[in-house]
Every structure is written in C-alpha cells, then in structure tokens.
C-alpha cells in the first residue's frame, strides 16, 4: 500500500515545475468576444448547396413506374391464381397443374416489383458511396424505396397465401 502513495507523492512536485513557455493564454480573445456578442461562431461555413441530379430523378421515376407495373400485373394474376388454387384437385391432376402454372405467373408478375426495388436499393447504395446527395434527391430515392417495399411486401403476403393453399392440397 505504501508504494503507490510514495509514487504519487513524488509526481506532485514535478507538476509544479512545468516551464512557462510562449503558450497562448486561454482567455477569450477580442475577436471571440465580438462573435460571441453577435451570436455567430467564427469559421463555421454555410453547408454547400448540392444541386439536384436530373438523371437521378428520371431513373427513380422509371424504377417506380416499373414497380407499379409489376403491381398491376400482380393484381391481374392474383384472382386467376386464387381461382385456380380453389379448383385444384389432387397433386399431379390437370387442375393442380393449372394452379401451379397460375402461381408461377403470379411469381413472374411479382418479380417485376422486386427487381425494381432491388435496383432502387442498389441506386441508393451507389449514390451514398459517391458522396452527399441533394436533399430532394435523397428524399426521392427514400420515398421510392418505401413505396416499392410496400408493394413487394403486399405481394409477398398474397404469394405466400397461394403457396400455402397449394401446399395443403
């Protein structure tokens, strides 16, 4: 126990012997007083204005349209698939094969939306890696991803319903 106390006691006198040098004072300088009175911070530049990317807006619009087209085709194929599954007989029967084909067409329609969502995600990653985006561009990409995700999630739920129904036959 005595050894640590002795070591600390030996360091205290050394701290008092630090040489005074040409170090600046820590007092507030006149220029800092002036900025403090004005309420501004010295040397704080305004954030740079990032222009919107017109080609990005066009690309996001095209991918959003593709996701919507996938939703339209999925919505057309869903009632057909449900009806085919309701009519399906034993596995291997003609009606069961028709139901399988209808479920496959449903999955193809769903792929359009999922592919558009994947491309939107990839675009967001590429743009994030390239540097800051204009706020409008960032919002545009985020909104498109949210909308396409909602479509894809709804399609996945309906597709899972069809798959479960076919699996129970």
Buried (B, 14 or more C-beta within 10 A) or exposed (E): EEEEEEEEEEEEEEEEEEEEEEEEEEEEEEEEEEBEEEEEEEEEEEEEEBEEBEEBBEBBEEBBEBBBBBBEBBBEBBEBBBEBBEEBEEEEEEBBBBBBEBBEBBBEBBBBBBBBBBBBBEBBEEBEEEEEBBEBBBEBBEEBBEBBBBBBEBBEEBBEBBBEBBEEB
